[in-house]
Amino acid sequence: MLMYTCVPPEMIMGLQDEAEYEIIKINHGCVKAAKTPDGLVVSSLQSTDPMDYLNPSFTPGSSIAQPQKQQGMQAFF
């Protein structure tokens, strides 16, 4: 059965997402990364630049470096 909805599957099926996430801002959007013992792993990408979707660094499942904070701003990759 297919279900077309804008509601996340976790709400419909009662699944709990146990992973912790961190939102990392990039030039044209943001990356949602899951925290793992090995570091951050890309979960999803939201960007207005189509070229960001072709960047292998933002592919879901790829590891990324932990951003470092510099005077209230973040340094990226």
CHARMM-style PDB file with segment names, atoms N, HN, CA, C and O in Angstrom:
ATOM      1  N   MET     1       0.843  -1.171   0.000  1.00  0.00      PROA
ATOM      2  CA  MET     1       0.000   0.000   0.000  1.00  0.00      PROA
ATOM      3  C   MET     1       0.893   1.239   0.000  1.00  0.00      PROA
ATOM      4  O   MET     1       1.854   1.312   0.765  1.00  0.00      PROA
ATOM      5  N   LEU     2       0.586   2.190  -0.835  1.00  0.00      PROA
ATOM      6  HN  LEU     2      -0.195   2.131  -1.456  1.00  0.00      PROA
ATOM      7  CA  LEU     2       1.299   3.455  -0.881  1.00  0.00      PROA
ATOM      8  C   LEU     2       0.519   4.497  -0.100  1.00  0.00      PROA
ATOM      9  O   LEU     2      -0.712   4.527  -0.118  1.00  0.00      PROA
ATOM     10  N   MET     3       1.266   5.348   0.585  1.00  0.00      PROA
ATOM     11  HN  MET     3       2.265   5.323   0.600  1.00  0.00      PROA
ATOM     12  CA  MET     3       0.631   6.414   1.349  1.00  0.00      PROA
ATOM     13  C   MET     3       1.296   7.723   0.971  1.00  0.00      PROA
ATOM     14  O   MET     3       2.497   7.896   1.179  1.00  0.00      PROA
ATOM     15  N   TYR     4       0.527   8.638   0.421  1.00  0.00      PROA
ATOM     16  HN  TYR     4      -0.449   8.497   0.252  1.00  0.00      PROA
ATOM     17  CA  TYR     4       1.034   9.939   0.044  1.00  0.00      PROA
ATOM     18  C   TYR     4       0.637  10.942   1.126  1.00  0.00      PROA
ATOM     19  O   TYR     4      -0.545  11.234   1.311  1.00  0.00      PROA
ATOM     20  N   THR     5       1.629  11.461   1.832  1.00  0.00      PROA
ATOM     21  HN  THR     5       2.589  11.224   1.681  1.00  0.00      PROA
ATOM     22  CA  THR     5       1.351  12.388   2.922  1.00  0.00      PROA
ATOM     23  C   THR     5       2.548  13.290   3.165  1.00  0.00      PROA
ATOM     24  O   THR     5       3.678  12.942   2.822  1.00  0.00      PROA
ATOM     25  N   CYS     6       2.302  14.429   3.749  1.00  0.00      PROA
ATOM     26  HN  CYS     6       1.384  14.711   4.029  1.00  0.00      PROA
ATOM     27  CA  CYS     6       3.389  15.330   4.110  1.00  0.00      PROA
ATOM     28  C   CYS     6       3.820  15.112   5.560  1.00  0.00      PROA
ATOM     29  O   CYS     6       4.753  15.759   6.036  1.00  0.00      PROA
ATOM     30  N   VAL     7       3.146  14.209   6.253  1.00  0.00      PROA
ATOM     31  HN  VAL     7       2.389  13.683   5.866  1.00  0.00      PROA
ATOM     32  CA  VAL     7       3.469  13.902   7.642  1.00  0.00      PROA
ATOM     33  C   VAL     7       4.624  12.903   7.676  1.00  0.00      PROA
ATOM     34  O   VAL     7       4.616  11.939   6.911  1.00  0.00      PROA
ATOM     35  N   PRO     8       5.626  13.113   8.552  1.00  0.00      PROA
ATOM     36  CA  PRO     8       6.755  12.185   8.627  1.00  0.00      PROA
ATOM     37  C   PRO     8       6.306  10.767   8.992  1.00  0.00      PROA
ATOM     38  O   PRO     8       5.369  10.603   9.773  1.00  0.00      PROA
ATOM     39  N   PRO     9       6.962   9.742   8.439  1.00  0.00      PROA
ATOM     40  CA  PRO     9       6.570   8.357   8.721  1.00  0.00      PROA
ATOM     41  C   PRO     9       6.628   8.016  10.212  1.00  0.00      PROA
ATOM     42  O   PRO     9       5.881   7.158  10.682  1.00  0.00      PROA
ATOM     43  N   GLU    10       7.514   8.690  10.955  1.00  0.00      PROA
ATOM     44  HN  GLU    10       8.120   9.387  10.573  1.00  0.00      PROA
ATOM     45  CA  GLU    10       7.634   8.414  12.381  1.00  0.00      PROA
ATOM     46  C   GLU    10       6.327   8.711  13.115  1.00  0.00      PROA
ATOM     47  O   GLU    10       5.969   8.014  14.064  1.00  0.00      PROA
ATOM     48  N   MET    11       5.619   9.745  12.672  1.00  0.00      PROA
ATOM     49  HN  MET    11       5.909  10.312  11.900  1.00  0.00      PROA
ATOM     50  CA  MET    11       4.356  10.110  13.324  1.00  0.00      PROA
ATOM     51  C   MET    11       3.245   9.132  12.972  1.00  0.00      PROA
ATOM     52  O   MET    11       2.398   8.828  13.813  1.00  0.00      PROA
ATOM     53  N   ILE    12       3.239   8.642  11.747  1.00  0.00      PROA
ATOM     54  HN  ILE    12       3.926   8.889  11.064  1.00  0.00      PROA
ATOM     55  CA  ILE    12       2.173   7.749  11.303  1.00  0.00      PROA
ATOM     56  C   ILE    12       2.348   6.349  11.875  1.00  0.00      PROA
ATOM     57  O   ILE    12       1.389   5.746  12.357  1.00  0.00      PROA
ATOM     58  N   MET    13       3.565   5.837  11.822  1.00  0.00      PROA
ATOM     59  HN  MET    13       4.344   6.327  11.430  1.00  0.00      PROA
ATOM     60  CA  MET    13       3.814   4.451  12.221  1.00  0.00      PROA
ATOM     61  C   MET    13       4.270   4.310  13.674  1.00  0.00      PROA
ATOM     62  O   MET    13       4.494   3.199  14.154  1.00  0.00      PROA
ATOM     63  N   GLY    14       4.405   5.434  14.364  1.00  0.00      PROA
ATOM     64  HN  GLY    14       4.223   6.337  13.974  1.00  0.00      PROA
ATOM     65  CA  GLY    14       4.803   5.368  15.761  1.00  0.00      PROA
ATOM     66  C   GLY    14       6.267   5.026  15.967  1.00  0.00      PROA
ATOM     67  O   GLY    14       6.654   4.603  17.056  1.00  0.00      PROA
ATOM     68  N   LEU    15       7.082   5.201  14.944  1.00  0.00      PROA
ATOM     69  HN  LEU    15       6.767   5.544  14.059  1.00  0.00      PROA
ATOM     70  CA  LEU    15       8.508   4.920  15.073  1.00  0.00      PROA
ATOM     71  C   LEU    15       9.183   6.058  15.814  1.00  0.00      PROA
ATOM     72  O   LEU    15       8.792   7.217  15.681  1.00  0.00      PROA
ATOM     73  N   GLN    16      10.198   5.721  16.595  1.00  0.00      PROA
ATOM     74  HN  GLN    16      10.516   4.779  16.703  1.00  0.00      PROA
ATOM     75  CA  GLN    16      10.955   6.744  17.290  1.00  0.00      PROA
ATOM     76  C   GLN    16      12.336   6.839  16.672  1.00  0.00      PROA
ATOM     77  O   GLN    16      13.013   5.832  16.461  1.00  0.00      PROA
ATOM     78  N   ASP    17      12.734   8.048  16.390  1.00  0.00      PROA
ATOM     79  HN  ASP    17      12.183   8.866  16.560  1.00  0.00      PROA
ATOM     80  CA  ASP    17      14.053   8.295  15.838  1.00  0.00      PROA
ATOM     81  C   ASP    17      15.004   8.524  17.007  1.00  0.00      PROA
ATOM     82  O   ASP    17      14.912   9.544  17.689  1.00  0.00      PROA
ATOM     83  N   GLU    18      15.915   7.584  17.245  1.00  0.00      PROA
ATOM     84  HN  GLU    18      15.990   6.754  16.691  1.00  0.00      PROA
ATOM     85  CA  GLU    18      16.791   7.651  18.405  1.00  0.00      PROA
ATOM     86  C   GLU    18      18.076   8.424  18.153  1.00  0.00      PROA
ATOM     87  O   GLU    18      18.821   8.716  19.089  1.00  0.00      PROA
ATOM     88  N   ALA    19      18.337   8.751  16.914  1.00  0.00      PROA
ATOM     89  HN  ALA    19      17.732   8.514  16.153  1.00  0.00      PROA
ATOM     90  CA  ALA    19      19.578   9.460  16.588  1.00  0.00      PROA
ATOM     91  C   ALA    19      19.459  10.943  16.947  1.00  0.00      PROA
ATOM     92  O   ALA    19      18.386  11.540  16.859  1.00  0.00      PROA
ATOM     93  N   GLU    20      20.583  11.510  17.348  1.00  0.00      PROA
ATOM     94  HN  GLU    20      21.454  11.025  17.419  1.00  0.00      PROA
ATOM     95  CA  GLU    20      20.641  12.953  17.571  1.00  0.00      PROA
ATOM     96  C   GLU    20      21.160  13.592  16.293  1.00  0.00      PROA
ATOM     97  O   GLU    20      22.038  13.046  15.624  1.00  0.00      PROA
ATOM     98  N   TYR    21      20.612  14.751  15.961  1.00  0.00      PROA
ATOM     99  HN  TYR    21      19.899  15.195  16.504  1.00  0.00      PROA
ATOM    100  CA  TYR    21      20.983  15.424  14.722  1.00  0.00      PROA
ATOM    101  C   TYR    21      21.572  16.797  15.004  1.00  0.00      PROA
ATOM    102  O   TYR    21      21.309  17.415  16.035  1.00  0.00      PROA
ATOM    103  N   GLU    22      22.370  17.246  14.060  1.00  0.00      PROA
ATOM    104  HN  GLU    22      22.584  16.744  13.222  1.00  0.00      PROA
ATOM    105  CA  GLU    22      22.934  18.586  14.114  1.00  0.00      PROA
ATOM    106  C   GLU    22      22.695  19.227  12.758  1.00  0.00      PROA
ATOM    107  O   GLU    22      22.917  18.599  11.723  1.00  0.00      PROA
ATOM    108  N   ILE    23      22.245  20.469  12.759  1.00  0.00      PROA
ATOM    109  HN  ILE    23      22.065  20.979  13.600  1.00  0.00      PROA
ATOM    110  CA  ILE    23      22.017  21.212  11.522  1.00  0.00      PROA
ATOM    111  C   ILE    23      23.252  22.073  11.262  1.00  0.00      PROA
ATOM    112  O   ILE    23      23.656  22.871  12.108  1.00  0.00      PROA
ATOM    113  N   ILE    24      23.838  21.900  10.088  1.00  0.00      PROA
ATOM    114  HN  ILE    24      23.509  21.252   9.401  1.00  0.00      PROA
ATOM    115  CA  ILE    24      25.043  22.637   9.713  1.00  0.00      PROA
ATOM    116  C   ILE    24      24.703  23.539   8.536  1.00  0.00      PROA
ATOM    117  O   ILE    24      24.256  23.066   7.491  1.00  0.00      PROA
ATOM    118  N   LYS    25      24.912  24.821   8.705  1.00  0.00      PROA
ATOM    119  HN  LYS    25      25.274  25.206   9.554  1.00  0.00      PROA
ATOM    120  CA  LYS    25      24.613  25.777   7.637  1.00  0.00      PROA
ATOM    121  C   LYS    25      25.724  25.747   6.599  1.00  0.00      PROA
ATOM    122  O   LYS    25      26.909  25.699   6.930  1.00  0.00      PROA
ATOM    123  N   ILE    26      25.314  25.777   5.332  1.00  0.00      PROA
ATOM    124  HN  ILE    26      24.352  25.816   5.062  1.00  0.00      PROA
ATOM    125  CA  ILE    26      26.250  25.892   4.214  1.00  0.00      PROA
ATOM    126  C   ILE    26      25.874  27.144   3.439  1.00  0.00      PROA
ATOM    127  O   ILE    26      24.935  27.844   3.817  1.00  0.00      PROA
ATOM    128  N   ASN    27      26.594  27.438   2.356  1.00  0.00      PROA
ATOM    129  HN  ASN    27      27.357  26.869   2.048  1.00  0.00      PROA
ATOM    130  CA  ASN    27      26.379  28.690   1.622  1.00  0.00      PROA
ATOM    131  C   ASN    27      24.936  28.925   1.194  1.00  0.00      PROA
ATOM    132  O   ASN    27      24.425  30.034   1.352  1.00  0.00      PROA
ATOM    133  N   HSD    28      24.273  27.915   0.659  1.00  0.00      PROA
ATOM    134  HN  HSD    28      24.688  27.015   0.530  1.00  0.00      PROA
ATOM    135  CA  HSD    28      22.939  28.110   0.088  1.00  0.00      PROA
ATOM    136  C   HSD    28      21.848  27.337   0.811  1.00  0.00      PROA
ATOM    137  O   HSD    28      20.744  27.209   0.282  1.00  0.00      PROA
ATOM    138  N   GLY    29      22.122  26.815   2.011  1.00  0.00      PROA
ATOM    139  HN  GLY    29      23.019  26.919   2.441  1.00  0.00      PROA
ATOM    140  CA  GLY    29      21.117  26.034   2.719  1.00  0.00      PROA
ATOM    141  C   GLY    29      21.682  25.421   3.976  1.00  0.00      PROA
ATOM    142  O   GLY    29      22.439  26.056   4.710  1.00  0.00      PROA
ATOM    143  N   CYS    30      21.300  24.154   4.223  1.00  0.00      PROA
ATOM    144  HN  CYS    30      20.685  23.638   3.627  1.00  0.00      PROA
ATOM    145  CA  CYS    30      21.803  23.474   5.416  1.00  0.00      PROA
ATOM    146  C   CYS    30      21.856  21.965   5.190  1.00  0.00      PROA
ATOM    147  O   CYS    30      21.191  21.421   4.308  1.00  0.00      PROA
ATOM    148  N   VAL    31      22.673  21.310   6.017  1.00  0.00      PROA
ATOM    149  HN  VAL    31      23.213  21.752   6.733  1.00  0.00      PROA
ATOM    150  CA  VAL    31      22.842  19.866   5.999  1.00  0.00      PROA
ATOM    151  C   VAL    31      22.392  19.349   7.358  1.00  0.00      PROA
ATOM    152  O   VAL    31      22.795  19.880   8.392  1.00  0.00      PROA
ATOM    153  N   LYS    32      21.559  18.318   7.357  1.00  0.00      PROA
ATOM    154  HN  LYS    32      21.231  17.887   6.516  1.00  0.00      PROA
ATOM    155  CA  LYS    32      21.155  17.655   8.594  1.00  0.00      PROA
ATOM    156  C   LYS    32      22.043  16.429   8.745  1.00  0.00      PROA
ATOM    157  O   LYS    32      22.045  15.541   7.892  1.00  0.00      PROA
ATOM    158  N   ALA    33      22.804  16.388   9.850  1.00  0.00      PROA
ATOM    159  HN  ALA    33      22.802  17.109  10.543  1.00  0.00      PROA
ATOM    160  CA  ALA    33      23.767  15.305  10.060  1.00  0.00      PROA
ATOM    161  C   ALA    33      23.463  14.589  11.365  1.00  0.00      PROA
ATOM    162  O   ALA    33      23.188  15.222  12.384  1.00  0.00      PROA
ATOM    163  N   ALA    34      23.516  13.256  11.326  1.00  0.00      PROA
ATOM    164  HN  ALA    34      23.740  12.741  10.498  1.00  0.00      PROA
ATOM    165  CA  ALA    34      23.296  12.440  12.511  1.00  0.00      PROA
ATOM    166  C   ALA    34      24.608  12.290  13.266  1.00  0.00      PROA
ATOM    167  O   ALA    34      25.663  12.092  12.663  1.00  0.00      PROA
ATOM    168  N   LYS    35      24.535  12.385  14.590  1.00  0.00      PROA
ATOM    169  HN  LYS    35      23.678  12.545  15.079  1.00  0.00      PROA
ATOM    170  CA  LYS    35      25.724  12.206  15.425  1.00  0.00      PROA
ATOM    171  C   LYS    35      25.925  10.715  15.662  1.00  0.00      PROA
ATOM    172  O   LYS    35      25.014  10.024  16.117  1.00  0.00      PROA
ATOM    173  N   THR    36      27.125  10.223  15.352  1.00  0.00      PROA
ATOM    174  HN  THR    36      27.865  10.785  14.982  1.00  0.00      PROA
ATOM    175  CA  THR    36      27.492   8.829  15.573  1.00  0.00      PROA
ATOM    176  C   THR    36      28.791   8.799  16.370  1.00  0.00      PROA
ATOM    177  O   THR    36      29.448   9.830  16.508  1.00  0.00      PROA
ATOM    178  N   PRO    37      29.172   7.645  16.893  1.00  0.00      PROA
ATOM    179  CA  PRO    37      30.448   7.563  17.612  1.00  0.00      PROA
ATOM    180  C   PRO    37      31.665   7.913  16.742  1.00  0.00      PROA
ATOM    181  O   PRO    37      32.697   8.349  17.254  1.00  0.00      PROA
ATOM    182  N   ASP    38      31.534   7.720  15.432  1.00  0.00      PROA
ATOM    183  HN  ASP    38      30.696   7.366  15.016  1.00  0.00      PROA
ATOM    184  CA  ASP    38      32.634   8.017  14.510  1.00  0.00      PROA
ATOM    185  C   ASP    38      32.633   9.451  14.022  1.00  0.00      PROA
ATOM    186  O   ASP    38      33.580   9.859  13.348  1.00  0.00      PROA
ATOM    187  N   GLY    39      31.616  10.228  14.332  1.00  0.00      PROA
ATOM    188  HN  GLY    39      30.848   9.897  14.879  1.00  0.00      PROA
ATOM    189  CA  GLY    39      31.517  11.615  13.874  1.00  0.00      PROA
ATOM    190  C   GLY    39      30.126  11.895  13.348  1.00  0.00      PROA
ATOM    191  O   GLY    39      29.153  11.272  13.773  1.00  0.00      PROA
ATOM    192  N   LEU    40      30.037  12.832  12.426  1.00  0.00      PROA
ATOM    193  HN  LEU    40      30.828  13.338  12.081  1.00  0.00      PROA
ATOM    194  CA  LEU    40      28.755  13.209  11.831  1.00  0.00      PROA
ATOM    195  C   LEU    40      28.567  12.521  10.483  1.00  0.00      PROA
ATOM    196  O   LEU    40      29.499  12.416   9.685  1.00  0.00      PROA
ATOM    197  N   VAL    41      27.341  12.054  10.246  1.00  0.00      PROA
ATOM    198  HN  VAL    41      26.584  12.139  10.894  1.00  0.00      PROA
ATOM    199  CA  VAL    41      26.994  11.402   8.981  1.00  0.00      PROA
ATOM    200  C   VAL    41      25.819  12.161   8.370  1.00  0.00      PROA
ATOM    201  O   VAL    41      24.820  12.414   9.043  1.00  0.00      PROA
ATOM    202  N   VAL    42      25.941  12.523   7.100  1.00  0.00      PROA
ATOM    203  HN  VAL    42      26.753  12.318   6.553  1.00  0.00      PROA
ATOM    204  CA  VAL    42      24.902  13.302   6.412  1.00  0.00      PROA
ATOM    205  C   VAL    42      23.614  12.502   6.346  1.00  0.00      PROA
ATOM    206  O   VAL    42      23.603  11.344   5.929  1.00  0.00      PROA
ATOM    207  N   SER    43      22.527  13.140   6.765  1.00  0.00      PROA
ATOM    208  HN  SER    43      22.535  14.081   7.104  1.00  0.00      PROA
ATOM    209  CA  SER    43      21.207  12.528   6.707  1.00  0.00      PROA
ATOM    210  C   SER    43      20.384  13.129   5.573  1.00  0.00      PROA
ATOM    211  O   SER    43      19.719  12.406   4.830  1.00  0.00      PROA
ATOM    212  N   SER    44      20.429  14.463   5.440  1.00  0.00      PROA
ATOM    213  HN  SER    44      20.969  15.050   6.043  1.00  0.00      PROA
ATOM    214  CA  SER    44      19.695  15.116   4.362  1.00  0.00      PROA
ATOM    215  C   SER    44      20.312  16.473   4.040  1.00  0.00      PROA
ATOM    216  O   SER    44      21.103  17.017   4.811  1.00  0.00      PROA
ATOM    217  N   LEU    45      19.932  16.997   2.893  1.00  0.00      PROA
ATOM    218  HN  LEU    45      19.289  16.555   2.267  1.00  0.00      PROA
ATOM    219  CA  LEU    45      20.438  18.279   2.409  1.00  0.00      PROA
ATOM    220  C   LEU    45      19.263  19.131   1.976  1.00  0.00      PROA
ATOM    221  O   LEU    45      18.350  18.653   1.303  1.00  0.00      PROA
ATOM    222  N   GLN    46      19.290  20.402   2.367  1.00  0.00      PROA
ATOM    223  HN  GLN    46      20.032  20.791   2.914  1.00  0.00      PROA
ATOM    224  CA  GLN    46      18.304  21.377   1.894  1.00  0.00      PROA
ATOM    225  C   GLN    46      19.084  22.563   1.366  1.00  0.00      PROA
ATOM    226  O   GLN    46      19.771  23.250   2.123  1.00  0.00      PROA
ATOM    227  N   SER    47      18.979  22.803   0.074  1.00  0.00      PROA
ATOM    228  HN  SER    47      18.421  22.245  -0.540  1.00  0.00      PROA
ATOM    229  CA  SER    47      19.751  23.870  -0.543  1.00  0.00      PROA
ATOM    230  C   SER    47      18.998  24.453  -1.730  1.00  0.00      PROA
ATOM    231  O   SER    47      18.190  23.778  -2.369  1.00  0.00      PROA
ATOM    232  N   THR    48      19.282  25.723  -2.011  1.00  0.00      PROA
ATOM    233  HN  THR    48      19.939  26.271  -1.493  1.00  0.00      PROA
ATOM    234  CA  THR    48      18.699  26.364  -3.186  1.00  0.00      PROA
ATOM    235  C   THR    48      19.624  26.284  -4.390  1.00  0.00      PROA
ATOM    236  O   THR    48      19.247  26.675  -5.494  1.00  0.00      PROA
ATOM    237  N   ASP    49      20.839  25.776  -4.180  1.00  0.00      PROA
ATOM    238  HN  ASP    49      21.146  25.458  -3.283  1.00  0.00      PROA
ATOM    239  CA  ASP    49      21.814  25.651  -5.264  1.00  0.00      PROA
ATOM    240  C   ASP    49      21.812  24.212  -5.785  1.00  0.00      PROA
ATOM    241  O   ASP    49      22.182  23.302  -5.044  1.00  0.00      PROA
ATOM    242  N   PRO    50      21.407  23.981  -7.036  1.00  0.00      PROA
ATOM    243  CA  PRO    50      21.376  22.622  -7.572  1.00  0.00      PROA
ATOM    244  C   PRO    50      22.740  21.927  -7.562  1.00  0.00      PROA
ATOM    245  O   PRO    50      22.796  20.699  -7.497  1.00  0.00      PROA
ATOM    246  N   MET    51      23.820  22.670  -7.623  1.00  0.00      PROA
ATOM    247  HN  MET    51      23.774  23.667  -7.675  1.00  0.00      PROA
ATOM    248  CA  MET    51      25.149  22.063  -7.631  1.00  0.00      PROA
ATOM    249  C   MET    51      25.489  21.416  -6.282  1.00  0.00      PROA
ATOM    250  O   MET    51      26.313  20.503  -6.227  1.00  0.00      PROA
ATOM    251  N   ASP    52      24.863  21.882  -5.198  1.00  0.00      PROA
ATOM    252  HN  ASP    52      24.194  22.624  -5.242  1.00  0.00      PROA
ATOM    253  CA  ASP    52      25.089  21.251  -3.896  1.00  0.00      PROA
ATOM    254  C   ASP    52      24.647  19.796  -3.899  1.00  0.00      PROA
ATOM    255  O   ASP    52      25.244  18.964  -3.216  1.00  0.00      PROA
ATOM    256  N   TYR    53      23.602  19.483  -4.664  1.00  0.00      PROA
ATOM    257  HN  TYR    53      23.117  20.159  -5.219  1.00  0.00      PROA
ATOM    258  CA  TYR    53      23.099  18.110  -4.720  1.00  0.00      PROA
ATOM    259  C   TYR    53      24.033  17.191  -5.507  1.00  0.00      PROA
ATOM    260  O   TYR    53      23.946  15.970  -5.378  1.00  0.00      PROA
ATOM    261  N   LEU    54      24.913  17.754  -6.309  1.00  0.00      PROA
ATOM    262  HN  LEU    54      24.984  18.746  -6.414  1.00  0.00      PROA
ATOM    263  CA  LEU    54      25.889  16.957  -7.048  1.00  0.00      PROA
ATOM    264  C   LEU    54      27.213  16.824  -6.290  1.00  0.00      PROA
ATOM    265  O   LEU    54      28.095  16.076  -6.713  1.00  0.00      PROA
ATOM    266  N   ASN    55      27.355  17.534  -5.189  1.00  0.00      PROA
ATOM    267  HN  ASN    55      26.638  18.141  -4.846  1.00  0.00      PROA
ATOM    268  CA  ASN    55      28.575  17.490  -4.384  1.00  0.00      PROA
ATOM    269  C   ASN    55      28.603  16.189  -3.575  1.00  0.00      PROA
ATOM    270  O   ASN    55      27.704  15.959  -2.767  1.00  0.00      PROA
ATOM    271  N   PRO    56      29.616  15.332  -3.771  1.00  0.00      PROA
ATOM    272  CA  PRO    56      29.678  14.060  -3.043  1.00  0.00      PROA
ATOM    273  C   PRO    56      29.826  14.236  -1.530  1.00  0.00      PROA
ATOM    274  O   PRO    56      29.536  13.305  -0.779  1.00  0.00      PROA
ATOM    275  N   SER    57      30.265  15.396  -1.070  1.00  0.00      PROA
ATOM    276  HN  SER    57      30.500  16.152  -1.680  1.00  0.00      PROA
ATOM    277  CA  SER    57      30.397  15.640   0.366  1.00  0.00      PROA
ATOM    278  C   SER    57      29.041  15.689   1.057  1.00  0.00      PROA
ATOM    279  O   SER    57      28.950  15.434   2.258  1.00  0.00      PROA
ATOM    280  N   PHE    58      27.984  16.016   0.313  1.00  0.00      PROA
ATOM    281  HN  PHE    58      28.058  16.223  -0.663  1.00  0.00      PROA
ATOM    282  CA  PHE    58      26.657  16.143   0.886  1.00  0.00      PROA
ATOM    283  C   PHE    58      25.769  14.935   0.611  1.00  0.00      PROA
ATOM    284  O   PHE    58      24.567  14.993   0.871  1.00  0.00      PROA
ATOM    285  N   THR    59      26.327  13.846   0.094  1.00  0.00      PROA
ATOM    286  HN  THR    59      27.303  13.799  -0.117  1.00  0.00      PROA
ATOM    287  CA  THR    59      25.563  12.645  -0.187  1.00  0.00      PROA
ATOM    288  C   THR    59      25.129  11.994   1.124  1.00  0.00      PROA
ATOM    289  O   THR    59      25.964  11.809   2.010  1.00  0.00      PROA
ATOM    290  N   PRO    60      23.853  11.642   1.278  1.00  0.00      PROA
ATOM    291  CA  PRO    60      23.418  10.979   2.511  1.00  0.00      PROA
ATOM    292  C   PRO    60      24.240   9.721   2.776  1.00  0.00      PROA
ATOM    293  O   PRO    60      24.451   8.893   1.889  1.00  0.00      PROA
ATOM    294  N   GLY    61      24.697   9.604   4.020  1.00  0.00      PROA
ATOM    295  HN  GLY    61      24.526  10.276   4.740  1.00  0.00      PROA
ATOM    296  CA  GLY    61      25.529   8.474   4.418  1.00  0.00      PROA
ATOM    297  C   GLY    61      27.003   8.787   4.435  1.00  0.00      PROA
ATOM    298  O   GLY    61      27.790   8.011   4.977  1.00  0.00      PROA
ATOM    299  N   SER    62      27.404   9.920   3.849  1.00  0.00      PROA
ATOM    300  HN  SER    62      26.764  10.551   3.409  1.00  0.00      PROA
ATOM    301  CA  SER    62      28.827  10.267   3.845  1.00  0.00      PROA
ATOM    302  C   SER    62      29.201  10.952   5.162  1.00  0.00      PROA
ATOM    303  O   SER    62      28.391  11.659   5.762  1.00  0.00      PROA
ATOM    304  N   SER    63      30.429  10.731   5.592  1.00  0.00      PROA
ATOM    305  HN  SER    63      31.087  10.157   5.104  1.00  0.00      PROA
ATOM    306  CA  SER    63      30.930  11.336   6.832  1.00  0.00      PROA
ATOM    307  C   SER    63      31.396  12.753   6.557  1.00  0.00      PROA
ATOM    308  O   SER    63      31.931  13.048   5.488  1.00  0.00      PROA
ATOM    309  N   ILE    64      31.188  13.622   7.528  1.00  0.00      PROA
ATOM    310  HN  ILE    64      30.754  13.383   8.396  1.00  0.00      PROA
ATOM    311  CA  ILE    64      31.647  14.998   7.401  1.00  0.00      PROA
ATOM    312  C   ILE    64      32.398  15.379   8.664  1.00  0.00      PROA
ATOM    313  O   ILE    64      32.204  14.779   9.721  1.00  0.00      PROA
ATOM    314  N   ALA    65      33.248  16.373   8.547  1.00  0.00      PROA
ATOM    315  HN  ALA    65      33.406  16.861   7.688  1.00  0.00      PROA
ATOM    316  CA  ALA    65      34.014  16.859   9.685  1.00  0.00      PROA
ATOM    317  C   ALA    65      33.113  17.677  10.594  1.00  0.00      PROA
ATOM    318  O   ALA    65      32.184  18.342  10.136  1.00  0.00      PROA
ATOM    319  N   GLN    66      33.397  17.620  11.880  1.00  0.00      PROA
ATOM    320  HN  GLN    66      34.152  17.079  12.252  1.00  0.00      PROA
ATOM    321  CA  GLN    66      32.641  18.404  12.858  1.00  0.00      PROA
ATOM    322  C   GLN    66      32.960  19.875  12.645  1.00  0.00      PROA
ATOM    323  O   GLN    66      34.132  20.250  12.615  1.00  0.00      PROA
ATOM    324  N   PRO    67      31.935  20.722  12.494  1.00  0.00      PROA
ATOM    325  CA  PRO    67      32.208  22.150  12.299  1.00  0.00      PROA
ATOM    326  C   PRO    67      32.812  22.761  13.554  1.00  0.00      PROA
ATOM    327  O   PRO    67      32.483  22.360  14.671  1.00  0.00      PROA
ATOM    328  N   GLN    68      33.704  23.740  13.364  1.00  0.00      PROA
ATOM    329  HN  GLN    68      33.972  24.065  12.457  1.00  0.00      PROA
ATOM    330  CA  GLN    68      34.326  24.422  14.489  1.00  0.00      PROA
ATOM    331  C   GLN    68      33.775  25.831  14.556  1.00  0.00      PROA
ATOM    332  O   GLN    68      33.652  26.506  13.534  1.00  0.00      PROA
ATOM    333  N   LYS    69      33.444  26.274  15.758  1.00  0.00      PROA
ATOM    334  HN  LYS    69      33.544  25.725  16.588  1.00  0.00      PROA
ATOM    335  CA  LYS    69      32.864  27.593  15.925  1.00  0.00      PROA
ATOM    336  C   LYS    69      33.962  28.636  15.987  1.00  0.00      PROA
ATOM    337  O   LYS    69      34.966  28.470  16.680  1.00  0.00      PROA
ATOM    338  N   GLN    70      33.747  29.720  15.244  1.00  0.00      PROA
ATOM    339  HN  GLN    70      32.931  29.854  14.681  1.00  0.00      PROA
ATOM    340  CA  GLN    70      34.701  30.838  15.210  1.00  0.00      PROA
ATOM    341  C   GLN    70      33.926  32.132  15.403  1.00  0.00      PROA
ATOM    342  O   GLN    70      33.225  32.570  14.490  1.00  0.00      PROA
ATOM    343  N   GLN    71      34.039  32.748  16.564  1.00  0.00      PROA
ATOM    344  HN  GLN    71      34.608  32.392  17.305  1.00  0.00      PROA
ATOM    345  CA  GLN    71      33.409  34.025  16.874  1.00  0.00      PROA
ATOM    346  C   GLN    71      31.931  34.044  16.503  1.00  0.00      PROA
ATOM    347  O   GLN    71      31.470  34.968  15.832  1.00  0.00      PROA
ATOM    348  N   GLY    72      31.183  33.025  16.940  1.00  0.00      PROA
ATOM    349  HN  GLY    72      31.557  32.275  17.486  1.00  0.00      PROA
ATOM    350  CA  GLY    72      29.754  32.989  16.697  1.00  0.00      PROA
ATOM    351  C   GLY    72      29.355  32.461  15.330  1.00  0.00      PROA
ATOM    352  O   GLY    72      28.164  32.283  15.074  1.00  0.00      PROA
ATOM    353  N   MET    73      30.299  32.206  14.449  1.00  0.00      PROA
ATOM    354  HN  MET    73      31.267  32.350  14.656  1.00  0.00      PROA
ATOM    355  CA  MET    73      29.997  31.656  13.136  1.00  0.00      PROA
ATOM    356  C   MET    73      30.648  30.287  13.037  1.00  0.00      PROA
ATOM    357  O   MET    73      31.552  29.962  13.807  1.00  0.00      PROA
ATOM    358  N   GLN    74      30.193  29.503  12.105  1.00  0.00      PROA
ATOM    359  HN  GLN    74      29.459  29.767  11.479  1.00  0.00      PROA
ATOM    360  CA  GLN    74      30.741  28.165  11.942  1.00  0.00      PROA
ATOM    361  C   GLN    74      31.622  28.091  10.713  1.00  0.00      PROA
ATOM    362  O   GLN    74      31.335  28.710   9.688  1.00  0.00      PROA
ATOM    363  N   ALA    75      32.706  27.322  10.825  1.00  0.00      PROA
ATOM    364  HN  ALA    75      32.940  26.819  11.657  1.00  0.00      PROA
ATOM    365  CA  ALA    75      33.556  27.033   9.668  1.00  0.00      PROA
ATOM    366  C   ALA    75      33.050  25.724   9.075  1.00  0.00      PROA
ATOM    367  O   ALA    75      32.644  24.828   9.816  1.00  0.00      PROA
ATOM    368  N   PHE    76      33.068  25.606   7.787  1.00  0.00      PROA
ATOM    369  HN  PHE    76      33.398  26.334   7.186  1.00  0.00      PROA
ATOM    370  CA  PHE    76      32.497  24.447   7.145  1.00  0.00      PROA
ATOM    371  C   PHE    76      33.554  23.639   6.429  1.00  0.00      PROA
ATOM    372  O   PHE    76      34.419  24.178   5.738  1.00  0.00      PROA
ATOM    373  N   PHE    77      33.468  22.367   6.604  1.00  0.00      PROA
ATOM    374  HN  PHE    77      32.766  21.929   7.166  1.00  0.00      PROA
ATOM    375  CA  PHE    77      34.244  21.344   5.919  1.00  0.00      PROA
ATOM    376  C   PHE    77      35.644  21.811   5.687  1.00  0.00      PROA
ATOM    377  OT1 PHE    77      36.453  21.079   5.117  1.00  0.00      PROA
TER     378      PHE     77
END
